[in-house]
Amino acid sequence: MAPRKYGEAIVHTMEHSPEYYQQMEDNLDVLEFTQRVYGRGSDNMLSLVKNFWYQYCQFTKKNPVATLNGISINVLYAFFDWLLRERKGSLGAASSLQIYWNALCLVRKQETGSHQIDPLIKSQMYRVRQRLAVAHSLRKEKKKKPVLHAEDEFELLKTLYTLTEDDVPSRTVPQSAFGSVGGYLGQKDANEFGIPDVPNEPCLLLCPHITMLALLFADQAFAAPSLTSPEQLFRLRIAPGQKQLLVPLKEEIAERPLFRRYKNTVQRIQISEEQALPDTALQPQMTNLGSITGMELPTGPYTFRRGNGQALDNSIYASRYMPDTQAAYRGLKLQTALMRAASWMSRTIDPRRPRKLTLAQQAEVDRHPEKRSIASMKGTLLYDHYRQTYQAYRNLRRRHEKALLTEVKERYKKEQPVIDIQQ
């Protein structure tokens, strides 16, 4: 048999014809297929900025793509000034301007295929952001990054399990909130969880494995038909000569999310079989739980992440979040326990701290001039034709309520300690 020449194809094994691949080469949208795939949060941010850019260009009668392609500092200054006025109340930090600017650069790359921005414009944008921050009174101090320790988590769980149904809409356990991780460095390896030794577990309330096992039993997720209860699980023994006993899950539910969406039906709460519970549903509940507990700073997924990071590597945590600079400067022994206690979120617990506006304060929000001007449009042809007016009315009310509640909390923080000392 003569040797096959280089490049000689075995025709009968080819799934498609040469014309098929030639057409693929000719019709490939290089701009679309070579764009980086971002995570959901980044995609949402890019979509938001792109939407604002198109709104601005429609408002100023510009071509969005052509204007992006030939971007100038004049247009950028005007766009960000317009954006700050449109996002008044929700875009309040100077550092956010950098995030929006980075997002606009990526939107420009997606829309035009142009990767480079004139270095002069980059330099000018630095000064533009500074001027805009001053002109719009943006907050310059860094946002606090609270750290949630195990002691703080215990306080949250104690609150969670002693609340009535009216206090918290859903009893989602915070420490079991597994979510998607960033994909910048590629797909992450799957985790294998060891089954805990319950008699030796010092605090079942803080053990995430217990909650995970409870959910797996509720879903009847184990491949072994006889494994239907915790008692059966903990009666299992490793065979002689073996070092482990794997407990596999059913293949048909291997991809089913552990935490899933739910909806209220006439008879009961129904759990979805396929839809994962998003972090957007968990975040408000965690924030609300921290507020009910009486903590000063908001709780959320990242507070747990920082707490776990501190437990894994205290040196990184100490240098970034709570450094004992005086001891280091004076050559003294670091007071690790004291600094840890000083960073507890539960240290700030005060059940008296305002959580909601009073009726009088809500009436103050209703009397706000900006809100009353929108409310006056109700019942008019403009209001009936453009339903977004009502949404703008609700958004404005929420924004003023949030601003007033923040002001009330800050006033409480300053005045209450003086009242306590005087009593």
Phi, psi and chi 1 to 4 in degrees:
 res  aa     phi    psi   chi1   chi2   chi3   chi4
   1 MET       -  124.6 -178.8  177.3  179.0      -
   2 ALA   -69.9  141.4      -      -      -      -
   3 PRO   -64.2  143.7   23.5  -33.7      -      -
   4 ARG   -76.4  139.4 -172.8 -179.8  -64.2  115.9
   5 LYS   -74.9  152.0  -64.0  179.9 -179.8  179.1
   6 TYR   -59.0  134.4  -72.1  110.9      -      -
   7 GLY    86.6   -6.9      -      -      -      -
   8 GLU   -77.3  118.8 -177.5 -179.8  -10.0      -
   9 ALA   -88.6  148.4      -      -      -      -
  10 ILE   -89.3   99.8  -55.6  176.1      -      -
  11 VAL   -61.2  -40.2  178.7      -      -      -
  12 HIS   -72.7  -10.1   67.9  -85.4      -      -
  13 THR   -98.7   -3.4   64.2      -      -      -
  14 MET   -79.2  130.4  -65.8  -66.2  102.9      -
  15 GLU   -76.5  -32.5 -175.5  177.0   -8.9      -
  16 HIS  -125.5  161.9  -62.3  -69.7      -      -
  17 SER   -80.6  162.3   65.9      -      -      -
  18 PRO   -58.1  -33.3  -23.7   33.2      -      -
  19 GLU   -64.3  -33.4  -69.1   75.8   17.4      -
  20 TYR   -61.0  -46.1  171.4   85.2      -      -
  21 TYR   -74.6  -31.5  -69.9  101.2      -      -
  22 GLN   -64.8  -39.9 -174.8   59.3   52.0      -
  23 GLN   -65.9  -37.0 -173.9  178.4   10.6      -
  24 MET   -62.4  -43.2 -179.0 -178.2  -68.5      -
  25 GLU   -62.4  -41.8  -68.0  179.5   16.9      -
  26 ASP   -72.0  -33.8  -63.2  -22.6      -      -
  27 ASN  -102.0   -0.2  -61.8  -26.0      -      -
  28 LEU   -63.8  127.8 -178.0   68.9      -      -
  29 ASP   -85.0   95.0 -172.5  -21.7      -      -
  30 VAL   -60.9  -40.0  177.4      -      -      -
  31 LEU   -61.4  -41.4 -177.1   60.0      -      -
  32 GLU   -73.7  -44.7  178.2 -176.7   -6.5      -
  33 PHE   -79.2  -14.2  -82.8   83.6      -      -
  34 THR  -103.8    4.6   56.7      -      -      -
  35 GLN   -75.3  143.3  -74.4 -178.9   -0.1      -
  36 ARG   -69.3  141.1  176.5  179.5  161.4 -175.0
  37 VAL   -89.5  119.0  177.9      -      -      -
  38 TYR   -98.7  162.9  -67.4   94.5      -      -
  39 GLY   -70.1  169.8      -      -      -      -
  40 ARG   -60.4  -43.0 -176.2  179.6   58.7 -173.7
  41 GLY   -63.3  -43.7      -      -      -      -
  42 SER   -66.2  -40.7  -61.2      -      -      -
  43 ASP   -60.6  -41.9  -96.9  -21.0      -      -
  44 ASN   -62.9  -39.9  -69.2  -18.1      -      -
  45 MET   -65.8  -43.3 -176.0   63.1 -173.3      -
  46 LEU   -63.6  -41.2  -66.0 -179.3      -      -
  47 SER   -63.7  -39.3  -62.3      -      -      -
  48 LEU   -62.9  -48.6  177.8   68.6      -      -
  49 VAL   -66.8  -40.3  173.0      -      -      -
  50 LYS   -61.0  -42.5  178.8 -180.0  175.9  179.5
  51 ASN   -62.3  -42.7 -176.0   46.2      -      -
  52 PHE   -65.0  -39.1  -81.9  125.2      -      -
  53 TRP   -63.0  -44.3  174.5 -104.0      -      -
  54 TYR   -67.4  -36.3  -87.8   73.7      -      -
  55 GLN   -62.7  -43.9  -74.1 -178.0   27.5      -
  56 TYR   -63.7  -44.0  172.9   75.1      -      -
  57 CYS   -66.6  -36.1  -70.9      -      -      -
  58 GLN   -66.3  -39.9 -177.4 -179.7   10.0      -
  59 PHE   -65.4  -39.4 -179.7   65.9      -      -
  60 THR   -97.9    6.9   56.2      -      -      -
  61 LYS    58.7   53.2  -62.2  178.5  173.9   57.5
  62 LYS  -118.9  156.9  -69.9 -178.0  174.3   64.0
  63 ASN   -81.4  117.4 -178.1  -62.3      -      -
  64 PRO   -59.7  -46.7  -18.6   29.7      -      -
  65 VAL   -71.5  -45.2  177.6      -      -      -
  66 ALA   -63.5  -38.3      -      -      -      -
  67 THR   -67.9  -38.0  -52.0      -      -      -
  68 LEU   -64.0  -40.4  -90.1  178.7      -      -
  69 ASN   -64.9  -39.8 -164.6   39.7      -      -
  70 GLY  -108.4   45.5      -      -      -      -
  71 ILE   -58.5  140.9 -161.3   74.8      -      -
  72 SER  -128.8  161.3   67.9      -      -      -
  73 ILE   -68.2  -28.9 -164.2   64.4      -      -
  74 ASN   -62.5  -46.8  -51.3   61.9      -      -
  75 VAL   -65.3  -41.4  172.7      -      -      -
  76 LEU   -63.2  -43.0  -71.6  171.8      -      -
  77 TYR   -62.4  -45.8 -176.9   88.5      -      -
  78 ALA   -65.0  -40.4      -      -      -      -
  79 PHE   -63.5  -46.9  167.2   67.2      -      -
  80 PHE   -70.9  -30.7  -81.7   99.9      -      -
  81 ASP   -65.7  -43.5 -176.7   79.9      -      -
  82 TRP   -62.9  -41.6  171.9   86.7      -      -
  83 LEU   -63.2  -41.8  178.7   64.3      -      -
  84 LEU   -65.6  -32.8  -75.7  166.2      -      -
  85 ARG   -73.9  -36.9  -62.6  179.5 -167.7  -81.2
  86 GLU   -70.1  -34.5  -73.4  -67.2  -53.2      -
  87 ARG  -100.7   20.0  -60.4  -78.5  -74.1  171.3
  88 LYS   -57.0  127.9 -176.4  170.4   60.9  173.8
  89 GLY   101.3  -28.1      -      -      -      -
  90 SER  -112.7  -19.2   56.6      -      -      -
  91 LEU  -114.3   89.8 -156.5  166.3      -      -
  92 GLY  -116.2   -2.6      -      -      -      -
  93 ALA  -110.4  140.4      -      -      -      -
  94 ALA   -62.6  -33.2      -      -      -      -
  95 SER   -65.3  -23.9   57.9      -      -      -
  96 SER   -66.5  -28.2  -62.1      -      -      -
  97 LEU   -60.4  -38.6  -77.7  176.9      -      -
  98 GLN   -63.8  -40.2  177.7   68.5   53.5      -
  99 ILE   -64.6  -44.7  -63.2  174.0      -      -
 100 TYR   -66.5  -36.2  -82.8   77.7      -      -
 101 TRP   -66.7  -44.2  164.3 -121.9      -      -
 102 ASN   -60.8  -41.5  -67.7  -17.0      -      -
 103 ALA   -65.2  -40.0      -      -      -      -
 104 LEU   -64.3  -36.6 -176.8   63.7      -      -
 105 CYS   -61.8  -40.3  -68.2      -      -      -
 106 LEU   -70.3  -37.5  -68.5  174.3      -      -
 107 VAL   -62.2  -41.5  169.2      -      -      -
 108 ARG   -60.6  -41.4  178.6  176.7 -177.8  -92.4
 109 LYS   -63.9  -41.9  179.0 -179.7  174.4 -178.8
 110 GLN   -67.5  -40.8  -69.4  178.5  -16.0      -
 111 GLU   -79.9  -32.7  -65.4  -65.8  -69.0      -
 112 THR  -114.6  -17.4   67.9      -      -      -
 113 GLY    78.8    2.0      -      -      -      -
 114 SER   -87.4  122.9  179.2      -      -      -
 115 HIS   -90.3  -30.0  -67.0 -109.5      -      -
 116 GLN  -100.6  142.8  -61.9  -62.4  -34.5      -
 117 ILE  -118.3  137.8  -67.7 -179.1      -      -
 118 ASP   -50.3  125.1 -171.0  -20.5      -      -
 119 PRO   -55.7  -30.9  -25.2   33.8      -      -
 120 LEU   -64.4  -40.9  176.9   60.4      -      -
 121 ILE   -65.1  -39.9  -70.6 -178.5      -      -
 122 LYS   -59.3  -43.6  -71.4 -175.8  177.5 -179.7
 123 SER   -66.9  -41.0  175.0      -      -      -
 124 GLN   -66.2  -35.8  -69.1  172.1  -29.0      -
 125 MET   -64.2  -29.4  -90.9  -56.3  -62.9      -
 126 TYR   -61.0  -45.5  176.2   76.2      -      -
 127 ARG   -73.7  -33.2  -68.5 -174.2  -73.6  -86.0
 128 VAL   -62.6  -43.9  162.3      -      -      -
 129 ARG   -62.1  -37.9  -67.4 -162.2  -57.1  -87.2
 130 GLN   -63.0  -45.0  -73.1 -178.5  -40.0      -
 131 ARG   -67.0  -40.2  -71.2 -176.1  175.3  -87.2
 132 LEU   -65.4  -37.5  -73.6  170.2      -      -
 133 ALA   -62.5  -39.4      -      -      -      -
 134 VAL   -71.5  -44.7  173.3      -      -      -
 135 ALA   -63.4  -33.2      -      -      -      -
 136 HIS  -105.5   10.9  -68.8  -90.2      -      -
 137 SER    54.0   47.6  -56.9      -      -      -
 138 LEU   -76.8  149.1  -60.8 -176.3      -      -
 139 ARG   -71.2  129.4 -174.5  178.0   66.5 -106.2
 140 LYS  -101.3  -25.4  -66.0 -177.5  179.8  179.8
 141 GLU   -69.5  149.3   63.2  -86.8   11.7      -
 142 LYS   -70.0  146.0  -70.2 -174.6  177.6 -179.4
 143 LYS   -70.3  138.4 -169.9  175.4 -179.3  179.4
 144 LYS   -66.0  144.0  -68.1 -177.5  178.6  179.4
 145 LYS  -118.2   85.3  -64.3 -177.3  177.1 -179.4
 146 PRO   -66.5  149.5   23.3  -32.4      -      -
 147 VAL  -116.6  127.2 -179.8      -      -      -
 148 LEU  -100.8  112.1 -158.9   91.9      -      -
 149 HIS   -87.5  172.5  -61.5  -72.6      -      -
 150 ALA   -60.5  -35.7      -      -      -      -
 151 GLU   -63.3  -38.3  -64.1   86.5  -12.0      -
 152 ASP   -70.0  -39.3  -53.2  -42.0      -      -
 153 GLU   -61.2  -37.8 -176.4  178.5  -18.5      -
 154 PHE   -60.6  -40.6 -178.9   82.3      -      -
 155 GLU   -64.7  -39.5  -66.6  -68.0  -22.6      -
 156 LEU   -64.1  -44.5  -70.8  175.4      -      -
 157 LEU   -67.3  -35.7  -67.1  173.7      -      -
 158 LYS   -62.7  -40.8 -172.8  169.5   66.2  173.6
 159 THR   -66.1  -44.0  -59.8      -      -      -
 160 LEU   -58.8  -43.8  178.4   67.6      -      -
 161 TYR   -86.0    1.8  -70.1  119.2      -      -
 162 THR  -118.1    7.5   55.4      -      -      -
 163 LEU   -87.1  157.4  -70.0  176.3      -      -
 164 THR   -85.8  168.8   63.3      -      -      -
 165 GLU   -61.8  -28.3  -67.5  -65.9  -28.0      -
 166 ASP   -74.2  -21.2  -66.1  -26.3      -      -
 167 ASP   -78.2  -43.9  -68.1  -40.8      -      -
 168 VAL  -126.2  125.3  178.2      -      -      -
 169 PRO   -68.2  -23.5   22.4  -31.5      -      -
 170 SER  -146.8  138.9  172.4      -      -      -
 171 ARG   -93.0   58.7  -69.4 -179.5  174.2  -91.9
 172 THR   -78.1  126.7  -55.4      -      -      -
 173 VAL   -80.8  121.6 -178.3      -      -      -
 174 PRO   -60.9  -42.4  -21.2   31.4      -      -
 175 GLN   -71.1   -9.3   85.4  -83.6   12.7      -
 176 SER  -102.9   19.7  -58.0      -      -      -
 177 ALA   -86.0   81.2      -      -      -      -
 178 PHE   -79.4  133.3  -57.3  111.8      -      -
 179 GLY  -132.4  178.3      -      -      -      -
 180 SER   -72.3  144.5  -60.3      -      -      -
 181 VAL  -104.9  161.2  -66.4      -      -      -
 182 GLY   -60.7  147.5      -      -      -      -
 183 GLY  -107.4   16.5      -      -      -      -
 184 TYR   -61.6  -37.1 -177.9   72.1      -      -
 185 LEU   -97.8   16.9  -62.9  177.7      -      -
 186 GLY    99.3  177.1      -      -      -      -
 187 GLN   -66.1  134.5 -175.6   66.5   34.0      -
 188 LYS   -83.7  151.1  -55.9  -62.6 -174.3  -66.1
 189 ASP   -69.0  150.0  -66.6  -25.3      -      -
 190 ALA   -72.4  148.0      -      -      -      -
 191 ASN   -96.1  144.7  -71.0  -34.2      -      -
 192 GLU  -114.1  126.2  -70.6 -174.4   -4.6      -
 193 PHE  -101.6  127.7  -68.1   93.6      -      -
 194 GLY   -75.4  141.3      -      -      -      -
 195 ILE   -74.7  124.8  -62.6  173.9      -      -
 196 PRO   -71.1  153.7   27.9  -34.8      -      -
 197 ASP   -85.8   97.9 -174.6    3.0      -      -
 198 VAL   -56.2  -46.2  173.5      -      -      -
 199 PRO   -58.7  -26.5  -25.4   36.1      -      -
 200 ASN   -97.5    3.2  -67.1  -34.8      -      -
 201 GLU   -81.4  116.0  170.4   58.6   55.5      -
 202 PRO   -69.5  -26.0   24.4  -32.7      -      -
 203 CYS  -148.5   98.6 -176.4      -      -      -
 204 LEU   -62.6  -28.0  -67.1  178.2      -      -
 205 LEU   -61.6  -32.2 -168.4   63.8      -      -
 206 LEU   -97.0    4.0  -64.0  176.7      -      -
 207 CYS   -92.7  108.9  179.7      -      -      -
 208 PRO   -67.7  -24.8   25.4  -33.0      -      -
 209 HIS   -63.8  -34.9  -57.1   80.7      -      -
 210 ILE   -63.0  -44.7  -61.8  -61.9      -      -
 211 THR   -65.2  -41.3  -57.5      -      -      -
 212 MET   -62.9  -43.4 -176.9 -175.7   70.6      -
 213 LEU   -64.3  -38.6  -72.6  171.8      -      -
 214 ALA   -61.0  -41.0      -      -      -      -
 215 LEU   -68.6  -37.8  -67.9  171.4      -      -
 216 LEU   -65.5  -40.3  -68.8  174.2      -      -
 217 PHE   -67.3  -37.8  -81.5  116.2      -      -
 218 ALA   -63.2  -33.5      -      -      -      -
 219 ASP   -87.1   -2.3  -74.5  -18.5      -      -
 220 GLN    50.9   53.6  -60.9  179.6   -4.9      -
 221 ALA   -89.1  -13.1      -      -      -      -
 222 PHE   -80.2  141.7  -66.1  104.3      -      -
 223 ALA   -68.3  -33.6      -      -      -      -
 224 ALA   -70.6  118.2      -      -      -      -
 225 PRO   -59.0  -29.5  -21.2   32.5      -      -
 226 SER   -81.5   -9.9   61.0      -      -      -
 227 LEU   -90.2   88.4 -164.4   53.0      -      -
 228 THR  -124.0    0.8   58.1      -      -      -
 229 SER  -149.1  156.6   69.5      -      -      -
 230 PRO   -60.0  -35.0  -23.6   33.4      -      -
 231 GLU   -59.8  -42.6  -68.5   80.5    7.4      -
 232 GLN   -66.8  -36.7  -66.5  166.1  -33.1      -
 233 LEU   -63.2  -45.8  175.0   67.2      -      -
 234 PHE   -82.1   -3.7  -71.8  104.3      -      -
 235 ARG   -88.9   -8.3  -81.0 -158.2  -62.8  -96.2
 236 LEU   -66.3  145.8  -64.3  176.7      -      -
 237 ARG  -130.8  146.8  -65.7  -66.8  179.4  -93.2
 238 ILE   -76.2  134.5  -61.6  174.5      -      -
 239 ALA   -65.5  148.3      -      -      -      -
 240 PRO   -55.9  137.3  -23.9   33.9      -      -
 241 GLY    85.7   -6.9      -      -      -      -
 242 GLN  -104.5  158.3  -58.3  -65.1  -48.4      -
 243 LYS  -108.5  -10.1  -61.6  -66.0 -176.1 -178.6
 244 GLN  -154.6  163.1   66.5  174.6   -1.3      -
 245 LEU  -133.9  108.3  173.3   60.7      -      -
 246 LEU   -74.8  142.5  -63.2  178.6      -      -
 247 VAL  -119.1   88.1 -175.9      -      -      -
 248 PRO   -75.1  157.6   27.1  -33.5      -      -
 249 LEU   -97.3  162.0  -57.1  179.2      -      -
 250 LYS   -63.9  137.6  -64.9  176.1 -179.0  176.7
 251 GLU   -62.7  -35.3  -69.3 -174.3    5.2      -
 252 GLU   -69.7  -16.3   61.0  -92.0   24.5      -
 253 ILE  -118.3   13.7   66.7  169.6      -      -
 254 ALA   -62.0  -31.9      -      -      -      -
 255 GLU   -95.9    1.8  -61.6  -60.2  -36.8      -
 256 ARG   -73.4  131.8 -179.8 -173.0  -63.3  176.9
 257 PRO   -61.3  142.6  -19.5   31.1      -      -
 258 LEU   -71.8  -41.1 -172.7   61.1      -      -
 259 PHE  -106.7  119.7  -65.2   90.7      -      -
 260 ARG  -125.2  162.5  -56.7 -171.1  -65.1  -81.8
 261 ARG   -63.7  156.6  -76.3 -176.7  178.4  -88.3
 262 TYR  -137.9  158.9   58.5   90.0      -      -
 263 LYS  -144.2  151.0   61.8  179.3 -179.7 -179.9
 264 ASN   -85.0  127.8  -68.7  -41.5      -      -
 265 THR  -112.3  179.0   63.0      -      -      -
 266 VAL   -62.1  -37.8  176.8      -      -      -
 267 GLN   -95.6  -34.9  -63.1  178.7  -22.7      -
 268 ARG  -164.4  177.6   60.7 -171.0  178.1   89.2
 269 ILE   -83.4  126.7  -66.0  177.6      -      -
 270 GLN  -107.0  128.9 -175.3  175.3  -13.9      -
 271 ILE   -92.7  133.1  -53.8  -64.2      -      -
 272 SER   -68.4  149.9  167.8      -      -      -
 273 GLU   -87.0  -24.9  -68.4  -64.1  -41.1      -
 274 GLU  -125.0  -28.7  -56.5  -62.4  -23.3      -
 275 GLN   -82.6  123.2  -70.3 -173.9  -46.3      -
 276 ALA   -74.5  148.7      -      -      -      -
 277 LEU   -72.9  117.2 -178.1   69.3      -      -
 278 PRO   -76.6  157.6   28.7  -33.0      -      -
 279 ASP   -66.3  -22.6   52.5   -0.2      -      -
 280 THR   -66.5  -24.3   51.9      -      -      -
 281 ALA   -82.9  -29.9      -      -      -      -
 282 LEU   -80.9  -38.3 -175.4   63.9      -      -
 283 GLN   -56.2  -50.3  173.6   70.3   52.4      -
 284 PRO   -62.3  -35.1  -20.0   32.1      -      -
 285 GLN   -66.4  -40.5  -64.4 -179.6   24.2      -
 286 MET   -67.5  -40.6  -63.6  176.9   71.6      -
 287 THR   -63.4  -43.2  -57.4      -      -      -
 288 ASN   -63.2  -40.5 -170.8   30.4      -      -
 289 LEU   -63.0  -43.5 -179.2   60.6      -      -
 290 GLY   -63.1  -37.6      -      -      -      -
 291 SER   -66.7  -42.3  178.0      -      -      -
 292 ILE   -64.9  -37.4  -65.3  171.7      -      -
 293 THR   -64.0  -26.8  -56.0      -      -      -
 294 GLY   104.8   13.6      -      -      -      -
 295 MET   -75.9  144.5  -68.4 -178.4  174.0      -
 296 GLU   -73.9  -45.7  177.8 -176.1  -10.3      -
 297 LEU   -93.3  151.5  -62.7  174.8      -      -
 298 PRO   -70.5  141.5   24.9  -33.1      -      -
 299 THR   -94.9  151.8   55.3      -      -      -
 300 GLY  -172.5  178.2      -      -      -      -
 301 PRO   -54.4  -38.1  -26.4   34.6      -      -
 302 TYR   -71.7  -25.1  -88.5   90.2      -      -
 303 THR   -66.2  -36.9   59.9      -      -      -
 304 PHE   -67.8  -40.0  -73.5   89.0      -      -
 305 ARG   -62.5  -43.4  177.3  176.0  175.7  175.4
 306 ARG   -65.9  -37.7  -64.0 -174.1 -164.3  106.5
 307 GLY   -62.9  -42.1      -      -      -      -
 308 ASN   -67.8  -36.9  -80.0  -85.7      -      -
 309 GLY   -63.7  -39.4      -      -      -      -
 310 GLN   -63.6  -39.8 -178.8  -92.7  -21.9      -
 311 ALA   -67.5  -33.6      -      -      -      -
 312 LEU   -79.0  -38.7  -69.1  170.6      -      -
 313 ASP  -143.5   91.4 -167.8  -21.8      -      -
 314 ASN   -67.9  -26.7 -170.3   62.0      -      -
 315 SER   -67.3  -42.0   60.4      -      -      -
 316 ILE   -67.1  -42.8  -65.1  177.8      -      -
 317 TYR   -61.1  -46.6  160.9   82.7      -      -
 318 ALA   -63.1  -37.6      -      -      -      -
 319 SER   -74.1  -24.2   62.7      -      -      -
 320 ARG  -101.1  -39.1  178.5  170.5  -63.8 -178.1
 321 TYR  -109.6  -37.5  -63.5  110.4      -      -
 322 MET  -147.2   67.8 -174.4   60.0   70.5      -
 323 PRO   -76.8  140.4   27.3  -31.9      -      -
 324 ASP   -90.1   74.6 -170.1   -3.7      -      -
 325 THR   -67.3  -34.4   52.6      -      -      -
 326 GLN   -64.2  -43.6  -79.6  -64.3  -48.4      -
 327 ALA   -65.0  -40.7      -      -      -      -
 328 ALA   -65.3  -42.0      -      -      -      -
 329 TYR   -67.1  -39.0  177.6   73.0      -      -
 330 ARG   -91.5    0.3  -63.3  165.3   59.6 -167.1
 331 GLY    74.2   24.4      -      -      -      -
 332 LEU   -93.7  167.0  -56.5  175.6      -      -
 333 LYS   -70.0  133.8 -176.5  179.2  179.2 -179.6
 334 LEU   -63.5  133.7  -62.8  179.1      -      -
 335 GLN   -93.2   73.3  -57.1 -179.0   72.9      -
 336 THR   -60.4  -46.3  -53.5      -      -      -
 337 ALA   -63.2  -40.6      -      -      -      -
 338 LEU   -66.2  -43.4  176.3   62.2      -      -
 339 MET   -66.5  -35.1  -59.9  -50.4  -67.2      -
 340 ARG   -65.4  -44.9  175.6 -179.1  169.2   87.0
 341 ALA   -64.0  -35.5      -      -      -      -
 342 ALA   -68.1  -20.8      -      -      -      -
 343 SER   -98.2    0.2   66.2      -      -      -
 344 TRP   -61.8  133.2  -73.9   -9.2      -      -
 345 MET   -70.5  -29.9  -69.2 -175.8   64.7      -
 346 SER   -68.1  -15.3   52.4      -      -      -
 347 ARG   -62.5  -27.0 -179.9  177.4   54.6   88.1
 348 THR   -92.2    3.4   66.5      -      -      -
 349 ILE   -60.3  126.5  -71.1  178.7      -      -
 350 ASP  -147.6  101.6 -175.4   -9.2      -      -
 351 PRO   -60.0  -17.4  -20.5   32.2      -      -
 352 ARG   -81.9  -11.5  -56.9  169.0  -59.4  175.5
 353 ARG   -60.5  131.8 -178.9  175.1  -71.5  108.2
 354 PRO   -59.6  134.2  -20.7   31.8      -      -
 355 ARG  -112.3  -27.1  -69.8 -160.6  -56.9  115.9
 356 LYS  -135.4  160.1  -60.3  176.8 -178.3  178.4
 357 LEU   -77.2  144.7  -64.4  178.2      -      -
 358 THR   -74.6  170.0   64.1      -      -      -
 359 LEU   -60.2  -39.1  -67.1  177.2      -      -
 360 ALA   -64.9  -39.7      -      -      -      -
 361 GLN   -70.3  -35.1  -68.8  164.9  -16.8      -
 362 GLN   -64.2  -38.6  -68.8  179.5   19.0      -
 363 ALA   -64.5  -33.7      -      -      -      -
 364 GLU   -63.5  -38.6 -177.5 -179.4  -20.5      -
 365 VAL   -62.8  -42.5  171.7      -      -      -
 366 ASP   -65.0  -25.6  -70.1  -30.6      -      -
 367 ARG   -85.8   -0.9  -69.8 -167.3  -62.2  -90.8
 368 HIS   -61.6  131.5 -165.5  -78.5      -      -
 369 PRO   -57.1  -41.7  -21.8   31.2      -      -
 370 GLU   -64.4  -38.1 -170.9  175.7    2.3      -
 371 LYS   -71.6  -39.2 -177.8  173.4  175.2  -67.9
 372 ARG   -66.2  -31.4  -66.0 -179.7   67.0  179.2
 373 SER   -66.8  -36.8   65.8      -      -      -
 374 ILE   -73.0  -40.3  -67.4 -178.8      -      -
 375 ALA   -61.4  -29.9      -      -      -      -
 376 SER   -68.0  -16.8   64.6      -      -      -
 377 MET   -78.2  -13.5  -62.6 -179.8 -175.4      -
 378 LYS   -58.6  137.6  -75.0 -173.8  175.0 -178.4
 379 GLY    86.9   -8.5      -      -      -      -
 380 THR   -87.2  167.2   64.1      -      -      -
 381 LEU   -61.9  -37.7 -179.5   62.9      -      -
 382 LEU   -61.2  -42.4  178.0   64.3      -      -
 383 TYR   -67.5  -43.5  176.5   81.0      -      -
 384 ASP   -65.1  -34.5  -64.6  -26.3      -      -
 385 HIS   -78.7  -36.1 -172.3   68.7      -      -
 386 TYR  -114.9   97.2  -63.7  102.3      -      -
 387 ARG   -67.0  -17.5  -74.6  -67.4  -63.1  170.5
 388 GLN   -67.3  -15.9   64.2  -95.3   31.3      -
 389 THR   -62.2  -41.1  -54.3      -      -      -
 390 TYR   -64.4  -40.7  177.1   64.4      -      -
 391 GLN   -64.4  -39.1 -172.8   62.2   42.8      -
 392 ALA   -63.7  -38.0      -      -      -      -
 393 TYR   -61.3  -46.7  172.7   83.1      -      -
 394 ARG   -66.7  -42.8  -67.4 -176.5   61.4 -171.9
 395 ASN   -62.5  -40.5  -69.3  -16.8      -      -
 396 LEU   -65.6  -40.6 -166.4   61.1      -      -
 397 ARG   -62.4  -44.7  179.6 -177.4  174.6   84.0
 398 ARG   -61.3  -40.7  -71.0 -163.8 -158.3  101.6
 399 ARG   -63.7  -44.3 -165.2  172.3   77.8 -153.5
 400 HIS   -71.3  -34.5  -71.9  -52.9      -      -
 401 GLU   -62.7  -44.9  -77.0 -178.8  -17.3      -
 402 LYS   -63.1  -43.3 -178.1  178.5  179.1 -178.5
 403 ALA   -64.1  -41.3      -      -      -      -
 404 LEU   -69.3  -39.7 -178.3   56.2      -      -
 405 LEU   -64.2  -39.6 -176.9   57.7      -      -
 406 THR   -61.2  -42.0  -59.9      -      -      -
 407 GLU   -64.0  -42.0 -178.7 -176.6  -27.1      -
 408 VAL   -63.0  -42.2  169.5      -      -      -
 409 LYS   -65.4  -41.5  -73.1 -177.7  176.1 -179.3
 410 GLU   -64.5  -39.4  -74.7  -62.0  -41.0      -
 411 ARG   -65.6  -39.7 -169.2  161.2   59.8 -117.8
 412 TYR   -62.6  -42.3  174.4   87.0      -      -
 413 LYS   -61.5  -34.6 -177.6  179.5  177.1 -179.5
 414 LYS   -82.7  -40.0  -67.3  177.8 -179.2  178.4
 415 GLU   -88.9  -34.6  -63.5  174.8   -2.3      -
 416 GLN   -63.3  -42.1 -169.8   59.6   43.6      -
 417 PRO   -58.7  -37.6  -27.0   36.3      -      -
 418 VAL   -65.0  -41.5  178.3      -      -      -
 419 ILE   -63.2  -41.5  -64.6  173.7      -      -
 420 ASP   -63.7  -38.6  -68.5  -19.1      -      -
 421 ILE   -69.2  -37.9  -69.0  172.0      -      -
 422 GLN   -72.3  -23.3  -68.0  -62.9  107.2      -
 423 GLN   -74.1      -  -71.6  178.2  -15.2      -
